[in-house]
């Protein structure tokens, strides 16, 4: 479903990615591990179209994202890619429900449709009683589940997660990890997760190790 071929990326004199080849199947949970500075986050940002490679191709379900202009790329990203970061990046002035709805509004879905889907997701993630709470009133685990609901609202092809459990205590971290597998089972959702958490990496369907800008074979 996702294919990356010969992805190279440099920042100044530093070659961060040196020709990465990667393929992801629908419904897979893939973890990406490696030492700090190995290129994990850079690869995730390029897969998420938040950054462009110096060379190489990324194809999503037949669409080569390099062929899209900025407006098309933004619309493609909004519809097909969900993001979950270490820091939830919820907007503090909005409620949980409103935060989840934002990508749907960007996709020009009606308020009725967006609200109904957001409520459905928040209920499924056991946050139905928290929909009117702002981020400051939520626990760390609740904030991250709101971020997961936001990532799911447009039924994306893939969710890209960068250290999603990095700020959570061990119990909440375990719950978040289990949630990813529940979502895969329920929606056949695909996940690519950059993590230092070896337990999560071992739970995944596949573990990809990046070392010095290349995937270890």
TORKOL-4160 file (C-alpha; in steps of 0.2 Angstrom, whole numbers, padded with zeros to 4 digits, m for minus):
217
<pt num="1" X="0000" Y="0000" Z="0000"/>
<pt num="2" X="0015" Y="0012" Z="0004"/>
<pt num="3" X="0031" Y="0011" Z="m0006"/>
<pt num="4" X="0047" Y="0021" Z="m0003"/>
<pt num="5" X="0061" Y="0019" Z="m0015"/>
<pt num="6" X="0079" Y="0025" Z="m0013"/>
<pt num="7" X="0074" Y="0039" Z="m0001"/>
<pt num="8" X="0089" Y="0051" Z="0002"/>
<pt num="9" X="0089" Y="0066" Z="0013"/>
<pt num="10" X="0103" Y="0078" Z="0018"/>
<pt num="11" X="0104" Y="0093" Z="0030"/>
<pt num="12" X="0119" Y="0103" Z="0025"/>
<pt num="13" X="0134" Y="0091" Z="0025"/>
<pt num="14" X="0125" Y="0078" Z="0035"/>
<pt num="15" X="0118" Y="0063" Z="0025"/>
<pt num="16" X="0103" Y="0058" Z="0036"/>
<pt num="17" X="0095" Y="0045" Z="0024"/>
<pt num="18" X="0106" Y="0037" Z="0012"/>
<pt num="19" X="0094" Y="0027" Z="0000"/>
<pt num="20" X="0080" Y="0019" Z="0011"/>
<pt num="21" X="0068" Y="0006" Z="0003"/>
<pt num="22" X="0053" Y="0002" Z="0012"/>
<pt num="23" X="0036" Y="m0006" Z="0009"/>
<pt num="24" X="0021" Y="m0006" Z="0020"/>
<pt num="25" X="0005" Y="m0017" Z="0018"/>
<pt num="26" X="m0012" Y="m0013" Z="0023"/>
<pt num="27" X="m0016" Y="m0017" Z="0041"/>
<pt num="28" X="0002" Y="m0019" Z="0046"/>
<pt num="29" X="0009" Y="m0012" Z="0062"/>
<pt num="30" X="0027" Y="m0008" Z="0058"/>
<pt num="31" X="0039" Y="m0001" Z="0071"/>
<pt num="32" X="0054" Y="0009" Z="0066"/>
<pt num="33" X="0069" Y="0008" Z="0079"/>
<pt num="34" X="0087" Y="0014" Z="0080"/>
<pt num="35" X="0098" Y="0025" Z="0089"/>
<pt num="36" X="0095" Y="0044" Z="0091"/>
<pt num="37" X="0101" Y="0053" Z="0075"/>
<pt num="38" X="0099" Y="0037" Z="0064"/>
<pt num="39" X="0085" Y="0045" Z="0053"/>
<pt num="40" X="0069" Y="0038" Z="0060"/>
<pt num="41" X="0060" Y="0054" Z="0062"/>
<pt num="42" X="0066" Y="0061" Z="0046"/>
<pt num="43" X="0060" Y="0046" Z="0037"/>
<pt num="44" X="0043" Y="0047" Z="0046"/>
<pt num="45" X="0041" Y="0066" Z="0041"/>
<pt num="46" X="0045" Y="0061" Z="0023"/>
<pt num="47" X="0033" Y="0047" Z="0023"/>
<pt num="48" X="0020" Y="0059" Z="0030"/>
<pt num="49" X="0024" Y="0072" Z="0016"/>
<pt num="50" X="0029" Y="0085" Z="0029"/>
<pt num="51" X="0046" Y="0085" Z="0022"/>
<pt num="52" X="0052" Y="0081" Z="0004"/>
<pt num="53" X="0067" Y="0069" Z="0000"/>
<pt num="54" X="0081" Y="0075" Z="m0010"/>
<pt num="55" X="0078" Y="0060" Z="m0021"/>
<pt num="56" X="0068" Y="0045" Z="m0022"/>
<pt num="57" X="0049" Y="0041" Z="m0023"/>
<pt num="58" X="0035" Y="0038" Z="m0011"/>
<pt num="59" X="0019" Y="0030" Z="m0018"/>
<pt num="60" X="0003" Y="0028" Z="m0008"/>
<pt num="61" X="m0009" Y="0016" Z="m0015"/>
<pt num="62" X="m0004" Y="0020" Z="m0033"/>
<pt num="63" X="m0002" Y="0039" Z="m0030"/>
<pt num="64" X="0016" Y="0046" Z="m0032"/>
<pt num="65" X="0016" Y="0060" Z="m0020"/>
<pt num="66" X="0030" Y="0069" Z="m0029"/>
<pt num="67" X="0018" Y="0072" Z="m0044"/>
<pt num="68" X="0006" Y="0083" Z="m0032"/>
<pt num="69" X="0007" Y="0102" Z="m0031"/>
<pt num="70" X="0007" Y="0110" Z="m0014"/>
<pt num="71" X="m0012" Y="0112" Z="m0013"/>
<pt num="72" X="m0015" Y="0094" Z="m0019"/>
<pt num="73" X="m0002" Y="0087" Z="m0007"/>
<pt num="74" X="m0010" Y="0096" Z="0008"/>
<pt num="75" X="m0027" Y="0089" Z="0003"/>
<pt num="76" X="m0019" Y="0071" Z="0001"/>
<pt num="77" X="m0011" Y="0072" Z="0018"/>
<pt num="78" X="m0027" Y="0078" Z="0026"/>
<pt num="79" X="m0037" Y="0063" Z="0019"/>
<pt num="80" X="m0024" Y="0049" Z="0019"/>
<pt num="81" X="m0012" Y="0052" Z="0033"/>
<pt num="82" X="m0016" Y="0053" Z="0052"/>
<pt num="83" X="m0002" Y="0059" Z="0064"/>
<pt num="84" X="0001" Y="0055" Z="0082"/>
<pt num="85" X="0016" Y="0064" Z="0090"/>
<pt num="86" X="0025" Y="0062" Z="0107"/>
<pt num="87" X="0017" Y="0078" Z="0112"/>
<pt num="88" X="m0001" Y="0077" Z="0108"/>
<pt num="89" X="m0002" Y="0095" Z="0100"/>
<pt num="90" X="m0020" Y="0098" Z="0105"/>
<pt num="91" X="m0026" Y="0116" Z="0104"/>
<pt num="92" X="m0028" Y="0121" Z="0122"/>
<pt num="93" X="m0043" Y="0133" Z="0118"/>
<pt num="94" X="m0054" Y="0119" Z="0111"/>
<pt num="95" X="m0063" Y="0104" Z="0119"/>
<pt num="96" X="m0058" Y="0086" Z="0115"/>
<pt num="97" X="m0073" Y="0085" Z="0103"/>
<pt num="98" X="m0068" Y="0101" Z="0094"/>
<pt num="99" X="m0050" Y="0096" Z="0093"/>
<pt num="100" X="m0055" Y="0079" Z="0085"/>
<pt num="101" X="m0066" Y="0088" Z="0072"/>
<pt num="102" X="m0053" Y="0100" Z="0065"/>
<pt num="103" X="m0046" Y="0088" Z="0051"/>
<pt num="104" X="m0064" Y="0084" Z="0046"/>
<pt num="105" X="m0067" Y="0103" Z="0044"/>
<pt num="106" X="m0051" Y="0105" Z="0034"/>
<pt num="107" X="m0058" Y="0091" Z="0023"/>
<pt num="108" X="m0074" Y="0102" Z="0021"/>
<pt num="109" X="m0085" Y="0089" Z="0030"/>
<pt num="110" X="m0101" Y="0096" Z="0037"/>
<pt num="111" X="m0102" Y="0100" Z="0056"/>
<pt num="112" X="m0115" Y="0087" Z="0058"/>
<pt num="113" X="m0105" Y="0074" Z="0050"/>
<pt num="114" X="m0089" Y="0079" Z="0058"/>
<pt num="115" X="m0097" Y="0080" Z="0076"/>
<pt num="116" X="m0105" Y="0063" Z="0074"/>
<pt num="117" X="m0089" Y="0054" Z="0068"/>
<pt num="118" X="m0079" Y="0063" Z="0082"/>
<pt num="119" X="m0092" Y="0057" Z="0095"/>
<pt num="120" X="m0092" Y="0040" Z="0089"/>
<pt num="121" X="m0073" Y="0039" Z="0090"/>
<pt num="122" X="m0071" Y="0047" Z="0107"/>
<pt num="123" X="m0085" Y="0035" Z="0113"/>
<pt num="124" X="m0075" Y="0020" Z="0106"/>
<pt num="125" X="m0059" Y="0026" Z="0114"/>
<pt num="126" X="m0068" Y="0027" Z="0131"/>
<pt num="127" X="m0068" Y="0046" Z="0131"/>
<pt num="128" X="m0087" Y="0049" Z="0129"/>
<pt num="129" X="m0088" Y="0057" Z="0146"/>
<pt num="130" X="m0074" Y="0069" Z="0142"/>
<pt num="131" X="m0079" Y="0077" Z="0125"/>
<pt num="132" X="m0083" Y="0094" Z="0132"/>
<pt num="133" X="m0066" Y="0095" Z="0142"/>
<pt num="134" X="m0051" Y="0105" Z="0137"/>
<pt num="135" X="m0034" Y="0098" Z="0136"/>
<pt num="136" X="m0029" Y="0105" Z="0152"/>
<pt num="137" X="m0043" Y="0095" Z="0161"/>
<pt num="138" X="m0037" Y="0078" Z="0153"/>
<pt num="139" X="m0024" Y="0066" Z="0159"/>
<pt num="140" X="m0009" Y="0062" Z="0148"/>
<pt num="141" X="m0016" Y="0046" Z="0142"/>
<pt num="142" X="m0033" Y="0055" Z="0138"/>
<pt num="143" X="m0024" Y="0068" Z="0128"/>
<pt num="144" X="m0015" Y="0055" Z="0118"/>
<pt num="145" X="m0032" Y="0046" Z="0115"/>
<pt num="146" X="m0040" Y="0062" Z="0109"/>
<pt num="147" X="m0025" Y="0064" Z="0097"/>
<pt num="148" X="m0028" Y="0046" Z="0091"/>
<pt num="149" X="m0046" Y="0050" Z="0088"/>
<pt num="150" X="m0041" Y="0066" Z="0078"/>
<pt num="151" X="m0029" Y="0055" Z="0068"/>
<pt num="152" X="m0043" Y="0043" Z="0063"/>
<pt num="153" X="m0057" Y="0056" Z="0059"/>
<pt num="154" X="m0054" Y="0056" Z="0040"/>
<pt num="155" X="m0052" Y="0037" Z="0039"/>
<pt num="156" X="m0034" Y="0038" Z="0034"/>
<pt num="157" X="m0024" Y="0025" Z="0024"/>
<pt num="158" X="m0011" Y="0025" Z="0038"/>
<pt num="159" X="m0007" Y="0033" Z="0055"/>
<pt num="160" X="0011" Y="0038" Z="0057"/>
<pt num="161" X="0016" Y="0040" Z="0075"/>
<pt num="162" X="0032" Y="0047" Z="0082"/>
<pt num="163" X="0036" Y="0041" Z="0100"/>
<pt num="164" X="0017" Y="0041" Z="0104"/>
<pt num="165" X="0020" Y="0034" Z="0121"/>
<pt num="166" X="0036" Y="0043" Z="0126"/>
<pt num="167" X="0028" Y="0054" Z="0138"/>
<pt num="168" X="0016" Y="0042" Z="0147"/>
<pt num="169" X="0018" Y="0031" Z="0162"/>
<pt num="170" X="0020" Y="0012" Z="0160"/>
<pt num="171" X="0002" Y="0008" Z="0163"/>
<pt num="172" X="m0005" Y="0021" Z="0151"/>
<pt num="173" X="0009" Y="0017" Z="0138"/>
<pt num="174" X="0003" Y="m0001" Z="0139"/>
<pt num="175" X="m0015" Y="0004" Z="0136"/>
<pt num="176" X="m0010" Y="0015" Z="0121"/>
<pt num="177" X="0000" Y="0001" Z="0113"/>
<pt num="178" X="m0015" Y="m0011" Z="0115"/>
<pt num="179" X="m0026" Y="0002" Z="0108"/>
<pt num="180" X="m0016" Y="0002" Z="0092"/>
<pt num="181" X="m0019" Y="m0017" Z="0089"/>
<pt num="182" X="m0038" Y="m0015" Z="0093"/>
<pt num="183" X="m0039" Y="m0002" Z="0080"/>
<pt num="184" X="m0030" Y="m0013" Z="0068"/>
<pt num="185" X="m0042" Y="m0027" Z="0072"/>
<pt num="186" X="m0057" Y="m0016" Z="0070"/>
<pt num="187" X="m0053" Y="m0005" Z="0056"/>
<pt num="188" X="m0039" Y="m0014" Z="0047"/>
<pt num="189" X="m0029" Y="0002" Z="0051"/>
<pt num="190" X="m0011" Y="0003" Z="0046"/>
<pt num="191" X="0002" Y="0010" Z="0058"/>
<pt num="192" X="0020" Y="0015" Z="0056"/>
<pt num="193" X="0027" Y="0019" Z="0073"/>
<pt num="194" X="0044" Y="0027" Z="0077"/>
<pt num="195" X="0048" Y="0022" Z="0095"/>
<pt num="196" X="0062" Y="0019" Z="0107"/>
<pt num="197" X="0050" Y="0007" Z="0117"/>
<pt num="198" X="0057" Y="m0010" Z="0114"/>
<pt num="199" X="0041" Y="m0018" Z="0121"/>
<pt num="200" X="0030" Y="m0010" Z="0108"/>
<pt num="201" X="0043" Y="m0014" Z="0094"/>
<pt num="202" X="0043" Y="m0032" Z="0098"/>
<pt num="203" X="0023" Y="m0032" Z="0099"/>
<pt num="204" X="0023" Y="m0025" Z="0081"/>
<pt num="205" X="0020" Y="m0036" Z="0066"/>
<pt num="206" X="0037" Y="m0030" Z="0059"/>
<pt num="207" X="0052" Y="m0021" Z="0066"/>
<pt num="208" X="0063" Y="m0010" Z="0055"/>
<pt num="209" X="0080" Y="m0005" Z="0061"/>
<pt num="210" X="0088" Y="0011" Z="0054"/>
<pt num="211" X="0106" Y="0012" Z="0057"/>
<pt num="212" X="0117" Y="0026" Z="0050"/>
<pt num="213" X="0104" Y="0032" Z="0037"/>
<pt num="214" X="0100" Y="0014" Z="0030"/>
<pt num="215" X="0088" Y="0000" Z="0035"/>
<pt num="216" X="0097" Y="m0015" Z="0042"/>
<pt num="217" X="0094" Y="m0031" Z="0033"/>
